[in-house]
Amino acid sequence: MPIYSISKSLRWQGTITDKVAQVCRMFGLTADRLTERRVNHNCRLEINDGDIVYITGPSGAGKTVLLKELEKSIPASERANLARIKLPSNKTLIDCIDGDLLTSLRMLSIAGLNDCFCILNQPQKLSEGQKYRFRLAMALAAEKKFIFADEFCSELDRISAVVISHNIHRFAKRTGTTFILAASHDDILLDLAPDVLVVKELSGPAQVIYKQAKR
């Protein structure tokens, strides 16, 4: 069972301006203490093929840090990140997805894009939520072993988020694709049914919960 260890230390990197110094004095904080302060993000995860890893917690807790560090541990040829998928500008959605017609339609449908007029539209003309779902469809069609998505379904209406979460769970189990997802929403947990739940609070170590207790 592959084990991934994350250890990232971040330090304050601002400039001590007059206003910064005044704020420090207000809170009894010295400049040395400010510049020496470090925020540590440590986590140890056991991840199998086809697992869904969901990193959650409040804004600013370090979810993105954990996701990015995990991504670095995977060879570039084996991963896709929704944030890095560029949208084609001269094709319709159905022509942007590799494979035969039924396969292309299936990938779009899993991502919640099953409206005829949407499928025949161009990516650049979609709404922001539709663009996010189209990037997801392209990631699924790329057949990578790992798919990374920060702010997973955060921009979508919650009904669409729940439906897509359910679809992603089925896709992961059917294909063995591993998903590393991060978001602050907990309303999708039941349908996403993550195998590894990472709860990152504003302070303290991350809490890792496995669906299978044997890990």
ROSE-870776 format. One line per 10 residues: number of its first residue (from 1); their letters; for each residue x, y, z of N, C-alpha, C. Coordinates in steps of 0.02 Angstrom, whole numbers, plus 50000, padded with zeros to 5 digits. Layout:
BEGIN
NUM> A> X:Y:Z:X:Y:Z:X:Y:Z | ...
% end
This chain:
BEGIN
1> MPIYSISKSL> 50043:49940:50000:50000:50000:50000:50044:50063:50000 | 50041:50104:49948:50083:50164:49945:50070:50212:50003 | 50123:50237:50031:50119:50285:50086:50149:50351:50064 | 50113:50405:50075:50135:50472:50056:50143:50514:50119 | 50203:50541:50127:50217:50583:50186:50227:50656:50163 | 50190:50701:50194:50193:50772:50177:50224:50809:50236 | 50273:50850:50222:50303:50893:50273:50322:50959:50241 | 50282:51010:50255:50293:51075:50225:50292:51129:50279 | 50344:51169:50281:50350:51222:50331:50350:51290:50295 | 50304:51333:50315:50298:51399:50284:50315:51453:50335
11> RWQGTITDKV> 50353:51502:50315:50371:51557:50360:50344:51623:50333 | 50336:51670:50377:50312:51736:50358:50364:51770:50313 | 50342:51798:50256:50389:51826:50207:50370:51897:50186 | 50340:51934:50231:50322:52002:50214:50378:52052:50228 | 50362:52115:50224:50410:52169:50237:50387:52207:50299 | 50434:52222:50344:50418:52258:50405:50408:52332:50389 | 50349:52352:50371:50333:52422:50358:50312:52455:50423 | 50300:52521:50420:50277:52556:50480:50212:52527:50506 | 50165:52514:50461:50101:52487:50482:50108:52417:50512 | 50152:52376:50481:50163:52309:50508:50192:52314:50578
21> AQVCRMFGLT> 50240:52359:50588:50270:52368:50654:50219:52391:50705 | 50174:52435:50684:50122:52459:50730:50074:52403:50750 | 50056:52360:50702:50013:52303:50717:50048:52256:50766 | 50112:52245:50755:50150:52202:50801:50149:52229:50872 | 50158:52295:50878:50157:52325:50945:50088:52319:50977 | 50036:52325:50937:49967:52319:50963:49955:52250:50994 | 49987:52199:50965:49975:52131:50989:50034:52103:51029 | 50082:52147:51046:50138:52125:51086:50184:52076:51050 | 50190:52085:50985:50229:52039:50944:50293:52074:50920 | 50350:52043:50932:50413:52072:50908:50424:52054:50835
31> ADRLTERRVN> 50464:52094:50801:50479:52081:50731:50515:52015:50722 | 50560:51998:50770:50596:51934:50766:50549:51875:50771 | 50501:51881:50817:50454:51826:50825:50411:51818:50763 | 50393:51874:50732:50353:51871:50671:50391:51837:50614 | 50453:51858:50603:50492:51831:50547:50514:51759:50558 | 50518:51739:50621:50539:51670:50637:50481:51622:50640 | 50420:51648:50640:50361:51605:50647:50354:51559:50586 | 50340:51497:50600:50330:51448:50546:50264:51412:50555 | 50232:51398:50500:50171:51358:50500:50188:51291:50468 | 50179:51238:50506:50198:51172:50482:50137:51132:50460
41> HNCRLEINDG> 50144:51101:50402:50091:51058:50375:50120:50988:50367 | 50099:50943:50410:50125:50875:50409:50066:50825:50403 | 50077:50774:50364:50023:50725:50354:50054:50661:50325 | 50027:50604:50346:50049:50539:50319:49987:50502:50296 | 49986:50483:50232:49927:50453:50202:49943:50387:50169 | 49898:50340:50176:49901:50276:50140:49847:50278:50087 | 49868:50275:50024:49821:50284:49968:49826:50225:49920 | 49770:50194:49906:49767:50139:49857:49741:50164:49791 | 49752:50125:49738:49723:50141:49673:49647:50144:49679 | 49618:50194:49649:49545:50201:49651:49518:50234:49713
51> DIVYITGPSG> 49562:50256:49757:49540:50291:49817:49520:50363:49801 | 49474:50388:49841:49457:50459:49839:49481:50490:49904 | 49526:50538:49898:49554:50574:49955:49522:50643:49956 | 49488:50658:50011:49454:50723:50016:49484:50762:50074 | 49515:50818:50057:49546:50862:50106:49498:50919:50121 | 49478:50926:50183:49428:50977:50200:49448:51014:50263 | 49414:51070:50274:49429:51112:50331:49414:51185:50314 | 49420:51230:50362:49403:51300:50349:49452:51334:50302 | 49431:51390:50273:49474:51429:50229:49537:51451:50267 | 49595:51443:50236:49657:51464:50267:49690:51411:50309
61> AGKTVLLKEL> 49660:51352:50312:49688:51299:50355:49748:51263:50324 | 49754:51267:50258:49811:51235:50224:49791:51176:50180 | 49728:51174:50159:49705:51119:50115:49744:51119:50050 | 49752:51178:50020:49787:51183:49956:49860:51163:49963 | 49890:51180:50019:49960:51161:50031:49967:51085:50029 | 49924:51050:50064:49927:50977:50066:49916:50948:49996 | 49867:50975:49960:49852:50950:49893:49912:50959:49846 | 49943:51018:49849:50000:51032:49805:50060:50988:49822 | 50071:50976:49886:50127:50933:49906:50115:50861:49884 | 50053:50838:49889:50037:50771:49864:50048:50766:49789
71> EKSIPASERA> 50028:50819:49754:50036:50819:49681:50109:50814:49661 | 50153:50846:49698:50225:50843:49682:50254:50773:49687 | 50221:50731:49727:50248:50663:49737:50226:50615:49682 | 50185:50638:49635:50161:50596:49580:50194:50618:49516 | 50222:50572:49476:50252:50591:49412:50203:50630:49368 | 50228:50680:49333:50185:50724:49292:50146:50684:49240 | 50175:50630:49215:50142:50591:49163:50083:50551:49189 | 50076:50546:49256:50023:50506:49285:49968:50547:49317 | 49970:50613:49311:49921:50654:49346:49893:50709:49302 | 49833:50730:49321:49800:50787:49290:49773:50832:49345
81> NLARIKLPSN> 49778:50897:49335:49752:50945:49383:49703:50990:49346 | 49642:50994:49371:49591:51033:49337:49612:51105:49325 | 49649:51132:49372:49669:51203:49367:49717:51216:49310 | 49749:51163:49285:49799:51172:49232:49774:51151:49163 | 49712:51133:49158:49684:51112:49094:49661:51174:49055 | 49690:51184:48997:49672:51242:48956:49611:51225:48913 | 49569:51275:48904:49508:51265:48865:49520:51280:48791 | 49505:51232:48747:49510:51245:48675:49462:51301:48655 | 49481:51337:48603:49440:51396:48584:49405:51388:48517 | 49421:51335:48480:49394:51330:48412:49356:51265:48400
91> KTLIDCIDGD> 49334:51232:48453:49297:51170:48446:49235:51170:48491 | 49188:51128:48474:49132:51117:48519:49153:51067:48573 | 49115:51065:48628:49133:51021:48683:49142:50949:48661 | 49095:50924:48621:49096:50854:48602:49158:50837:48562 | 49185:50885:48524:49245:50873:48484:49309:50882:48523 | 49304:50908:48584:49364:50917:48626:49382:50854:48665 | 49335:50808:48671:49346:50747:48710:49368:50691:48664 | 49427:50662:48678:49451:50607:48636:49408:50545:48645 | 49406:50505:48592:49368:50443:48594:49308:50446:48548 | 49271:50390:48545:49213:50388:48502:49156:50430:48533
101> LLTSLRMLSI> 49101:50435:48497:49046:50479:48518:49018:50459:48586 | 49005:50394:48595:48975:50372:48658:49021:50384:48717 | 49086:50373:48707:49135:50385:48761:49137:50459:48778 | 49137:50501:48727:49139:50573:48738:49077:50597:48776 | 49019:50571:48756:48957:50589:48789:48957:50565:48862 | 48985:50507:48873:48987:50479:48941:49030:50523:48987 | 49087:50545:48962:49131:50586:49003:49098:50653:49020 | 49065:50682:48971:49030:50746:48983:48973:50736:49032 | 48938:50680:49026:48882:50667:49070:48904:50656:49143 | 48960:50621:49153:48986:50611:49220:49001:50678:49253
111> AGLNDCFCIL> 49024:50726:49213:49041:50793:49238:48980:50839:49241 | 48921:50811:49227:48860:50851:49233:48845:50894:49173 | 48874:50878:49115:48862:50915:49054:48825:50871:49005 | 48760:50869:49011:48720:50826:48967:48664:50862:48931 | 48669:50929:48929:48620:50969:48892:48645:50975:48820 | 48601:50964:48773:48620:50964:48702:48653:51029:48680 | 48623:51086:48699:48650:51150:48678:48717:51165:48711 | 48726:51139:48771:48791:51147:48805:48844:51105:48770 | 48828:51044:48754:48875:50999:48721:48898:51026:48654 | 48853:51063:48620:48870:51090:48554:48896:51161:48558
121> NQPQKLSEGQ> 48909:51184:48619:48938:51251:48628:49014:51247:48628 | 49047:51305:48629:49120:51307:48633:49140:51321:48705 | 49195:51292:48729:49215:51298:48799:49220:51370:48824 | 49247:51414:48783:49257:51483:48804:49191:51521:48815 | 49137:51494:48789:49072:51528:48794:49030:51499:48852 | 49058:51453:48890:49022:51423:48945:49023:51469:49007 | 48978:51456:49053:48980:51491:49117:49039:51464:49157 | 49057:51497:49212:49114:51475:49252:49102:51405:49280 | 49041:51392:49303:49026:51325:49329:49030:51272:49275 | 49007:51288:49215:49011:51241:49160:49084:51229:49139
131> KYRFRLAMAL> 49124:51282:49140:49195:51274:49124:49229:51227:49173 | 49211:51234:49237:49241:51189:49287:49222:51116:49272 | 49158:51105:49256:49136:51037:49241:49167:51010:49177 | 49179:51055:49129:49210:51033:49067:49283:51013:49079 | 49317:51051:49121:49386:51032:49139:49387:50964:49173 | 49337:50951:49214:49332:50886:49246:49322:50831:49193 | 49279:50843:49145:49268:50795:49091:49332:50781:49053 | 49371:50833:49039:49434:50825:49002:49484:50785:49044 | 49484:50797:49109:49529:50760:49153:49511:50686:49154 | 49446:50671:49157:49424:50602:49156:49444:50567:49091
141> AAEKKFIFAD> 49436:50603:49035:49451:50574:48970:49526:50564:48959 | 49567:50600:48997:49640:50595:48988:49668:50529:49013 | 49629:50492:49053:49647:50426:49078:49712:50427:49118 | 49719:50476:49160:49777:50479:49206:49762:50438:49268 | 49814:50417:49303:49805:50377:49364:49780:50420:49422 | 49800:50484:49422:49781:50529:49477:49749:50592:49448 | 49695:50614:49479:49663:50677:49461:49660:50720:49523 | 49687:50781:49517:49688:50829:49572:49639:50886:49558 | 49602:50905:49609:49555:50961:49601:49549:50999:49667 | 49573:51062:49666:49564:51106:49723:49496:51140:49718
151> EFCSELDRIS> 49467:51157:49774:49400:51187:49777:49351:51145:49736 | 49352:51080:49749:49310:51033:49712:49236:51051:49717 | 49206:51066:49661:49134:51083:49655:49114:51143:49697 | 49161:51183:49719:49144:51240:49761:49103:51293:49725 | 49114:51300:49659:49079:51351:49621:49010:51329:49596 | 48993:51267:49608:48932:51239:49580:48874:51245:49629 | 48812:51244:49602:48754:51239:49646:48759:51172:49681 | 48731:51167:49740:48744:51109:49782:48712:51045:49756 | 48657:51050:49719:48628:50990:49689:48675:50961:49637 | 48703:51004:49594:48751:50981:49544:48813:50952:49578
161> AVVISHNIHR> 48835:50984:49632:48894:50960:49668:48884:50889:49695 | 48824:50876:49722:48808:50810:49749:48806:50758:49693 | 48774:50775:49638:48768:50728:49582:48837:50710:49554 | 48878:50761:49544:48945:50749:49517:48988:50709:49566 | 48980:50722:49631:49018:50685:49681:49000:50611:49678 | 48936:50597:49670:48914:50527:49663:48943:50495:49600 | 48943:50532:49545:48971:50507:49482:49046:50493:49488 | 49081:50538:49522:49153:50530:49530:49169:50468:49572 | 49129:50456:49623:49139:50396:49664:49133:50333:49621 | 49081:50330:49580:49071:50271:49537:49127:50265:49485
171> FAKRTGTTFI> 49150:50321:49458:49203:50320:49408:49268:50295:49439 | 49284:50318:49499:49345:50297:49533:49346:50222:49545 | 49290:50195:49567:49287:50123:49582:49287:50081:49519 | 49259:50107:49465:49256:50070:49403:49323:50069:49366 | 49359:50124:49369:49420:50132:49329:49485:50126:49369 | 49481:50131:49435:49542:50130:49475:49578:50197:49476 | 49546:50249:49452:49576:50316:49453:49574:50343:49525 | 49629:50372:49546:49633:50401:49614:49620:50476:49610 | 49576:50500:49653:49558:50571:49654:49584:50602:49719 | 49619:50658:49711:49642:50697:49769:49604:50764:49765
181> LAASHDDILL> 49557:50774:49809:49512:50831:49805:49516:50872:49869 | 49504:50937:49862:49505:50981:49921:49449:51032:49915 | 49414:51043:49970:49360:51093:49974:49338:51098:50046 | 49302:51152:50062:49278:51161:50130:49207:51135:50141 | 49174:51113:50087:49105:51090:50092:49101:51019:50120 | 49052:51008:50165:49041:50941:50190:48975:50911:50167 | 48937:50948:50126:48872:50923:50104:48878:50870:50049 | 48939:50859:50024:48949:50809:49971:48979:50744:49997 | 48993:50741:50062:49028:50684:50090:48990:50618:50080 | 48926:50619:50090:48886:50558:50085:48890:50528:50015
191> DLAPDVLVVK> 48886:50570:49964:48886:50546:49895:48956:50535:49869 | 49004:50576:49890:49073:50567:49869:49102:50504:49902 | 49084:50492:49965:49105:50433:50003:49181:50423:49998 | 49220:50471:50020:49293:50466:50014:49322:50408:50053 | 49374:50377:50026:49409:50323:50061:49456:50350:50114 | 49481:50411:50101:49526:50444:50148:49501:50515:50158 | 49483:50532:50219:49459:50599:50236:49513:50633:50278 | 49537:50690:50253:49588:50728:50288:49556:50793:50312 | 49552:50801:50378:49522:50861:50408:49578:50906:50432 | 49583:50965:50401:49637:51012:50417:49606:51073:50452
201> ELSGPAQVIY> 49622:51081:50515:49597:51139:50553:49647:51196:50548 | 49628:51254:50574:49672:51313:50571:49735:51303:50611 | 49733:51261:50662:49791:51247:50703:49792:51173:50720 | 49851:51147:50733:49858:51077:50750:49868:51033:50689 | 49885:50970:50700:49898:50924:50645:49834:50904:50609 | 49842:50881:50548:49785:50857:50509:49760:50791:50538 | 49696:50782:50537:49665:50719:50560:49648:50677:50499 | 49673:50616:50498:49661:50572:50441:49614:50516:50462 | 49560:50509:50424:49509:50458:50439:49502:50413:50378 | 49510:50348:50388:49504:50299:50334:49437:50264:50337
211> KQAKR> 49408:50253:50278:49345:50216:50276:49354:50145:50301 | 49411:50115:50281:49427:50048:50303:49472:50052:50363 | 49450:50027:50420:49486:50034:50482:49551:49994:50484 | 49560:49948:50437:49619:49904:50438:49682:49941:50419 | 49676:50001:50390:49736:50037:50369:49775:50062:50430
% end
